[in-house]
Amino acid sequence: MTILLKHQPWNAGGDPDASEREIEWNMWQRRLLPFQQLDVGTRVVLVSGGGPSAGVLTWEVEVLDVVKDRYDDHHHAARLIQKLGISKTAFLSTEYTTNAPTSGWLLSWTYRPVRRIMQPRSPEHRIGRNGWGAIDKLVVSGNGASGQGRLDDPLLRRKVELAAMALVRQWLIDQGHSRRSIRNTSAYHPYDYEVGPEQAPKLRVEVKGTLGGPGPVFVTAGEVRAAREDGIRTVLAITHDLELTLRADGTWTVHGGHLWLDDPWMPSDDALQATQFRYEPDYNP
């Protein structure tokens, strides 16, 4: 199997609706990529905007059903595509269908959105003039961006976090700390690792992972407060330039990354920029 790239469907009004099956079709005079490759279960990554190498990887979608066949005229194509749930009237009245070759090859497919990617497209993500491309595996990186971007999908976000945590844990071991002395405290404290005796820790580490290069990262009020007030040496460990890879079977992996350390981390007011405020309305004026 392969991963297909597709310019944002011409009939899409915005983000795919997770509760519905989306449908798209192409009508060509000859069979073009991915006439042979597109099948049920195929992963397609939608791309919006840009020219040959610009734009954004928007969504990973999975093909649910496919109809591909030769059509003699538009009415014949309408009968073929009705199997996917679109009415003859809706199909024939679409501007794309009206301007399509009188006869040729129909490639139609339905899909469901799997996850929102919203990361920069790289030059290796090539798309042909017909709006399609193919790749063995899709590598997503910061593509020259700096700092900690936003990953909307919780699975991708978690994978980046775990990869950053693993790299920092190995750094702590390389520094001579025993595995037993390194505690993962990310679930219940505003820092990710604590090192040393539980009653008298020697070191805390706050971990940040990003696909981008060195640049700004997001920190919480609790993380800042713990670094400033608890009197325990804290390190801010930023793992940057991580890469996400989507394989043809639909699995995502994370690899690469470089470690940068702010040691000790004592964030000053000048280095902090407010991006969000908590507002408490006075409901009883």
C-alpha positions in Angstrom: 0.0 0.0 0.0 1.0 3.6 -0.3 0.0 7.0 1.1 -1.8 9.3 -1.4 -1.6 13.1 -1.3 -4.6 15.1 -2.6 -5.1 18.8 -3.0 -8.1 19.8 -0.9 -11.1 18.4 -2.7 -12.7 20.8 -5.1 -16.1 20.1 -3.6 -15.1 20.6 0.0 -16.5 23.6 1.7 -14.2 23.4 4.8 -13.0 20.8 7.3 -14.4 17.2 6.7 -17.3 16.3 8.9 -16.4 13.5 11.2 -20.0 12.4 11.5 -20.5 11.9 7.7 -19.0 10.1 4.8 -17.5 12.6 2.4 -17.5 12.0 -1.4 -15.3 13.1 -4.2 -14.8 12.1 -7.8 -12.5 12.7 -10.8 -13.4 12.3 -14.5 -10.4 11.9 -16.9 -9.9 11.0 -20.5 -7.3 8.4 -19.4 -6.5 6.6 -16.2 -4.2 8.7 -14.1 -2.7 8.3 -10.6 -4.2 7.0 -8.4 -6.7 5.1 -10.5 -4.9 1.8 -9.8 -3.7 2.6 -6.3 -6.9 4.0 -4.6 -8.7 1.3 -2.7 -10.7 0.7 0.4 -8.5 1.4 3.5 -6.0 3.6 1.6 -4.7 6.6 3.6 -5.0 10.0 1.8 -3.6 13.2 3.2 -5.4 16.3 2.1 -3.3 19.4 1.2 -4.6 23.0 1.0 -3.2 25.9 -0.9 0.2 26.5 -2.4 2.0 25.6 -5.6 4.3 22.6 -6.3 5.6 22.5 -2.7 3.8 25.1 -0.6 0.6 24.7 1.5 -0.5 22.8 4.5 -1.1 19.1 5.2 -4.6 19.5 6.6 -6.2 16.1 7.2 -5.5 12.4 7.2 -8.5 10.5 5.8 -9.3 6.9 5.2 -11.0 5.6 2.0 -14.3 3.8 2.8 -15.6 2.9 -0.7 -14.4 3.3 -4.3 -16.1 3.2 -7.7 -13.7 3.3 -10.7 -14.8 2.4 -14.2 -15.1 3.7 -17.8 -18.1 5.9 -18.6 -19.6 6.5 -22.0 -21.3 9.8 -21.1 -22.2 11.8 -18.1 -25.5 10.0 -17.5 -23.6 6.7 -17.5 -21.1 8.2 -14.9 -24.1 9.3 -12.8 -25.4 5.7 -12.7 -22.0 4.4 -11.7 -21.5 6.9 -8.9 -25.0 6.5 -7.4 -23.6 3.4 -5.6 -21.8 5.9 -3.3 -25.0 7.7 -2.3 -25.0 10.8 -4.5 -28.1 11.6 -6.5 -28.0 11.8 -10.3 -29.2 15.4 -10.2 -26.6 16.5 -7.7 -23.8 14.8 -9.7 -24.9 16.2 -13.1 -25.4 19.7 -11.9 -22.0 20.1 -10.3 -19.7 22.5 -12.3 -16.9 20.0 -12.2 -19.0 17.3 -13.9 -20.4 19.8 -16.4 -16.8 20.7 -17.5 -15.5 17.1 -17.4 -14.7 15.0 -20.6 -17.8 13.7 -22.3 -16.5 10.2 -22.0 -13.6 8.7 -20.1 -12.7 7.2 -16.7 -14.5 7.9 -13.5 -12.7 7.6 -10.2 -15.0 8.2 -7.2 -14.5 7.6 -3.5 -15.9 8.2 -0.1 -13.8 8.8 3.0 -13.9 9.5 6.7 -11.6 12.0 8.4 -9.1 10.3 10.8 -7.1 13.2 12.3 -6.3 16.8 11.7 -2.7 17.4 10.9 -2.4 21.1 10.1 1.4 21.1 9.5 3.5 22.7 6.7 3.9 20.8 3.5 7.5 20.0 2.5 8.9 20.0 -1.1 9.1 16.1 -1.1 5.3 16.0 -0.8 4.9 16.3 -4.5 1.5 16.6 -6.2 0.9 16.1 -9.9 -1.1 18.4 -12.2 -4.2 16.3 -11.7 -4.1 17.1 -8.0 -2.8 13.8 -6.8 0.5 12.4 -5.5 1.9 9.2 -3.9 4.5 8.6 -1.3 5.7 5.5 0.6 5.7 7.3 3.9 4.9 10.8 4.9 7.3 12.7 7.1 6.0 15.8 8.9 8.4 18.2 10.4 8.5 21.9 11.3 9.7 22.6 7.8 11.8 25.6 8.8 9.4 26.9 11.5 10.7 27.7 14.9 9.2 27.1 18.3 6.4 24.9 19.7 3.5 24.8 17.2 0.1 23.5 18.0 -0.9 19.9 17.2 -4.6 19.6 17.3 -4.9 15.8 17.3 -4.3 14.3 20.7 -2.7 11.1 19.4 0.0 13.1 17.5 0.5 15.5 20.4 0.9 12.6 22.8 3.4 10.8 20.6 5.6 14.0 20.4 5.4 14.4 24.2 6.4 10.8 24.8 9.3 11.0 22.3 10.6 14.2 24.1 10.2 12.5 27.5 12.2 9.5 26.3 15.1 11.5 25.0 15.3 13.6 28.2 15.2 10.5 30.4 18.1 9.0 28.4 20.0 12.3 28.9 19.4 12.1 32.7 20.8 8.5 32.7 23.8 9.6 30.6 24.4 12.3 33.3 24.9 9.5 35.8 21.5 9.4 37.5 20.3 5.9 38.3 17.1 4.8 36.6 15.4 4.2 40.0 16.1 7.8 41.1 14.3 9.3 38.0 10.5 9.6 38.7 8.0 10.5 36.0 5.8 13.1 37.8 4.0 14.5 34.8 0.6 13.1 35.8 0.4 14.8 39.2 3.0 17.7 39.3 3.7 20.8 37.1 7.0 19.3 36.0 7.8 16.0 34.2 10.7 14.4 36.1 12.0 14.6 39.6 15.4 13.2 40.4 16.9 12.0 43.7 15.4 11.0 47.0 11.6 11.4 47.1 11.7 13.4 50.3 14.7 15.5 49.2 14.8 15.7 45.4 17.9 17.2 43.8 16.6 18.1 40.4 13.3 18.7 38.5 13.0 18.7 34.7 10.2 20.3 32.7 10.1 18.7 29.2 8.9 20.4 26.0 8.8 18.7 22.6 8.3 20.4 19.2 8.5 19.7 15.5 9.9 23.1 14.9 13.4 24.4 15.5 14.6 26.3 18.6 12.1 29.0 19.5 9.3 29.9 21.9 7.5 27.2 23.9 4.3 27.2 25.9 4.6 27.0 29.7 1.8 27.1 32.3 1.5 29.3 35.4 2.0 26.2 37.5 5.3 25.3 35.7 6.6 28.8 36.1 5.6 28.9 39.8 7.2 25.6 40.6 10.5 26.6 38.9 10.6 30.0 40.8 9.3 29.2 44.3 10.1 25.6 45.4 13.8 26.1 45.9 14.7 23.0 43.9 17.0 23.3 40.8 14.8 23.0 37.7 15.9 22.4 34.1 13.8 23.3 31.1 14.6 20.6 28.5 13.4 21.4 25.0 13.5 18.6 22.4 13.2 20.4 19.0 13.2 19.3 15.4 11.3 16.0 16.0 9.7 14.4 13.0 6.4 12.6 12.7 6.1 9.8 10.1 2.8 8.4 8.8 3.3 4.9 7.3 1.0 3.2 4.8 -0.6 1.0 7.4 -1.9 4.2 9.2 0.6 4.1 12.1 2.4 7.3 13.2 5.9 7.2 14.7 8.2 10.0 16.0 12.0 10.1 15.5 14.9 12.5 15.5 15.1 15.5 17.8 17.8 17.6 19.4 18.0 18.5 23.0 18.5 22.1 24.3 18.7 22.8 28.0 17.9 25.9 30.1 19.8 25.0 33.3 18.9 26.2 35.8 15.5 27.4 34.6 14.4 30.5 36.4 12.0 32.2 34.0 11.9 36.0 34.3 8.9 38.2 33.6 10.7 39.7 30.6 10.9 36.2 29.0 7.2 35.4 29.5 4.5 36.6 27.2 0.8 36.2 28.1 -1.2 34.3 25.5 -4.3 33.6 27.5 -6.1 35.2 30.5 -8.6 33.8 33.0 -11.4 36.2 33.4 -13.9 36.0 36.3 -17.1 38.0 35.6 -18.9 39.7 38.4 -22.3 38.0 38.2 -23.6 39.8 41.2 -23.0 43.5 40.5 
